Amino acid sequence: MTSPFPLLRMPSVALKLIIDSMELNSLIALSLASRKSHSVIKAHHRKPINGRIHTSRDTPLVFSFSGHSYVFSALDFDSSIKPSSKILEFITWEKEEVPIKIDPVDGYLKAFKIDEVDGLRTFIVYVTSLLNIYMLEISFCKQSIWLVDWVNSRQEGAPLHSALFVDRKEELSEEQYLHILRDCTASVKKWLYTTAPPNFRYSEKFRKIDCLDIIDGKWVTIQNLLTMDGIDICLESSSLTNTDLNVFLKHWLAGGCPRLKFFLARTGTVNILEVLTDLFEDAVLFEQRRKYTSPFRFTPRLKHGYDIQREDGVTATVSDSKQGCLVIVVWPETTYNDFKPL
């Protein structure tokens, strides 16, 4: 039977070029038009792209892709709702066909007669299979903590680059917070943008991670800090003392945390003279403004501080602020390409 879409009757080489040049929203919409269009796109799309997943309490699922302005969203996971308008296609999930449609008003892809967990899995499997890609980043909420483990289990040998918990209003149990910190595996970046449970403590060694950003880091002890191996380490709030920070600085000078390029701890009580105890002989004061961009794009304002050099010649600048924040930056500045297509 002849395809109703002239595009699908083109020679293979030309078809591949066209498919790779199409906007992803058009490509995904076309894949839903028929099983033939789906199979053709799946067979010919090979352009490397980076996939990101965002979930929140208000938005069950959002796909975004580097190099593309389009955000692909899936909404309305409700097993009690029946489709009220024409269904474009069915997605198979657990051997059951799930009806879907593209909303004519907002352009979102919507699923019916399926709960949220199965809905998330359905769309992730559909899109990653269609586009022949891995997901590199997930930002998630309390209800979707499981998603990080599930995606990592599907991408054996290609773990997520980034796992970002970004809902500051969520209250997590100690077990949930510990699971995110210890078990939500990411090879490059981890953010914990939520309040830690009361009296939370962590006694294990930190996993090696390039970028660690913790908004509520008052539970982080100097013992925790000395086990970290990161490039950018950011504690948006911290209970570390000036003595603790002095110990960490000496740790770096002795070769500890060797990959460090940026460190921030907002304690509210920083005294840079105490932080530099026993180190003034090798410290050089600076009072002019300096610009610095860390590998993960933190841009601290360095108005004054001290330069201090390690035995191997590597120089760090130690600076404080009126807001009680200590910053350590290591020169020279470097960039980090944290999303290389897989």
PyMOL commands that set and color helices and strands:
alter all, ss='L'
color gray80, all
select helices_A, chain A and resi 6-9+12-21+24-31+35-44+116-131+142-144+146-154+174-183+222-226+242-253+272-275+280-282
alter helices_A, ss='H'
color red, helices_A
select strands_A, chain A and resi 51-54+61-65+71-75+89-93+96-102+109-111+135-140+162-165+189-192+211-214+232-235+262-266+283-286+290-291+301-302+305-309+315-320+325-330
alter strands_A, ss='S'
color yellow, strands_A
deselect
rebuild
show_as cartoon
